[in-house]
Amino acid sequence: MKKIIAMVLAVLMLCSFSISASAASKPSVGFVTFGLGGDFFQALADTFVTTMEAEGWDASYVDGEFNPSAQISAVENYIAQGVDEIVLWSVAPEAMNFVIEQAQAAGIKVIAFVAPTEKYDALMLADDAKLADALNLLAAKWIDETFKDAEDHSVPVAVFSCRTAQTGVTQADELLKIEEYSKKAKFAQEVELQDENTDTGMAAAENLYTTNPEIKVFLSAHNGLALGVNNYFTGIGSPVKEYGDMGIFCVNGNEEIGKLIKDETPFRGMVLTGGVQDTCDEIKGVVTGLHDGSLKSGTVTNATTLFVNESVIDDYLTTGKTPLTEEDFTK
């Protein structure tokens, strides 16, 4: 009997050791976000964690705070934790070289997401300029169809920008070129703001309407600012009650904005690099590929652009995808 008990105990200890070893070998990945100042960014961070955990990874994220110093500290903390991989959406890529080298020297693979850094093990590109150009295409089609009887370049357009990071600079510069895409549009004014929050966009929209009520079309690379514009014009105290000739367009929209497009608000369209889940699935593919060796160091992947307007809003809200491509706006 004692021998049987001893054998059972030995088996239990072996199983316990095996389970502990399995838990200890669980790979880990950290996501240093661009920032969490909008619903899209928060949804991306949360979905990243759930997607990687479902794949068997220990996953977490840190708020990049739209601040390179905060991002450097976050990477240093992940290095100290000894994670296997870091996904980094840099605010200022040129400031990250040294800390990326530190991570790689510690055996940690670094995936540069959206913003290219000099050093990386994999690069996931979403061309900032091309994404803004896609928004110009989307907006231009609506402007030219809605104002088909207007004089050429007579429809005033405002761009709501936030240039605190290079991505915002690049995309704002492209959106200022709306006249190159639309026969009817006229660039009227850039409203440059210091953050991307909805409240900021709402206050700025009110100020702009006070001085320039003739502006009815608004472009922004920031969904928070665009939401603020929409909230001002659809609020109880809005000076505007009819939205037929008003259009709001943004980069990096989400399901919330999709519902606004469907509900006949001034929101007319958005472009994004796939849905949040699609993006996280792409990140998962790169993270796991580097880990299992199916992707070589130096791999570069490119995100696809998703076009969303009223004609395909049901597709987007149902599947997270749409059949529209760039060709639909250039032919």
Secondary structure, DSSP 8 states (H G I E B T S, - for coil): -HHHHHHHHHHHHHHHHHHHHHHHT--EEEEE-S--SSHHHHHHHHHHHHHHHHTT-EEEEE--TT-HHHHHHHHHHHHHHT-SEEEE--SSGGG-HHHHHHHHHTT-EEEEEES--SS-SEEEE--HHHHHHHHHHHHHHHHHHHTTTS-TT-EEEEEEEE-SSHHHHHHHHHHTTGGGT-SSEEEEEEEEES---HHHHHHHHHHHHHH-TT--EEEES-HHHHHHHHHHHHSTT-S----TT-EEEEES--HHHHHHHHTTSSEEEEEESS-HHHHHHHHHHHHHHHHHTSS-TTEEEE---EEEEGGGHHHHHHHS--S--THHHH-
